[in-house]
Amino acid sequence: MWLQLGGLLLLVTAAVPPARGDGGPGALTVEECVALARRAAPAVRAAGLDRAAARADSSGAAVGARPTVSLLAGATIAPAWSYDPVLTNLGDYELKLSLDWTASDGGRLARARTRSGIDLRASDQRLAIEIRDAGLSAARLAIEVLRMREEADAQRQSAEWLDRLAGAVRAGVSAGTRGPADSTRVDLERDAVTNALESAELDVRTATLELGSLLGVDGASLVVRDSADAEQGPRAADSTALLSRIEHLPEVELARALAERSRVDLADAEQARAPQVSVTLDAGLAGADLTHAVPPELKAGDPDATFADRLRRDVGASAAVHLRLPVLDAALSPAARGRKAASDAEAVRGMAEAARQREASMTLLARWSASYRRVVAARQTFQRAEANLLRAKSLYSAGALRLLDLLDSRQVHEEARRRLADARAENRMLQIEAEERR
């Protein structure tokens, strides 16, 4: 009688689940992991650098129509005995400041500015996508770490309970109230739980290291703690926010930007025959005959001429206007047709992307609602399985239930617990996905 009461107290006490720790003051919540990944993930940093490059390119294109000023310098020395002086002028030199300005280009520079602005917008959307995806990946890993750690804790608790059960069964075998087969069956169950515990701990370790790599921190010292957010389903405001946000999602904005860029490329191809007018102004020094400090023809006119006189003679300025008007280019028409087809293709992709994102938002709402119903159902199932296990433990301690029936009740309880943990993890992940799309 006392042995049965002691076993009952031991088994019922072991049924109380352990308190879930917060992981210590240095641990990160799921939300903190998401925020850190949105800043430090390698893909986010790379996309940020791409955006900086696009911004620099856009700034350069914005001033592309301004005149450019260049310093031109060069010299050629050719002695009289080496070439015909008529051809070489005995060498020549120039030192000029040149200004080049495109007066008319058929809108080419304006379209370049537009294209660079579109590229900057596209880089903004790519960065937004990387930020969102990094946050979702971090959330998924952090939630998985919490779920697997909960699994490991549950397996550890089961192993401890089976240890106590094995002790009680061995005592019953010694007292002659239990058969040896019961002790063997408990030992086999204990071995299975031990293997499951080792697998769960390995999964926790692997997922934590992967999360640390994503966050840019040491995964060996990373600890994730549960923020204990309540499970919930979508409300009317959530549905409205998700559906109203579709046209502003980064994928849709990116597709729209690419379609605009394709239209600019088409305009470039269509305006390829436009005339181009450029103006060049220069001022400085230019002269010939570098074999003499003062050329002979200058001395012939003025025997007292000096090097300074030569430089004064070489000072000058010039202006030039250049017109380029394409007349015949067999490649222009095929290029225009190709750009037109590409523009139409981008327009189709843009409409398809908007439809796909609308479908994804509606699917997310449906999955979120279904996941919450699964959480409610799984919690009720778990509560019934937990009550059934406690009753089975009591009956077994009283000798009114076989060991196999007790272990079967424990298996049912474990399956119900796993389903509840999976449903809670899925619901929490869907909440975060919905938040990221709002």
Summary of the structure (lengths in Angstrom):
residues: 438
radius of gyration: 40.0
end to end distance: 63.1
largest distance: 139.4
contacts: 1307
relative contact order: 0.14
helix: 69%
strand: 11%
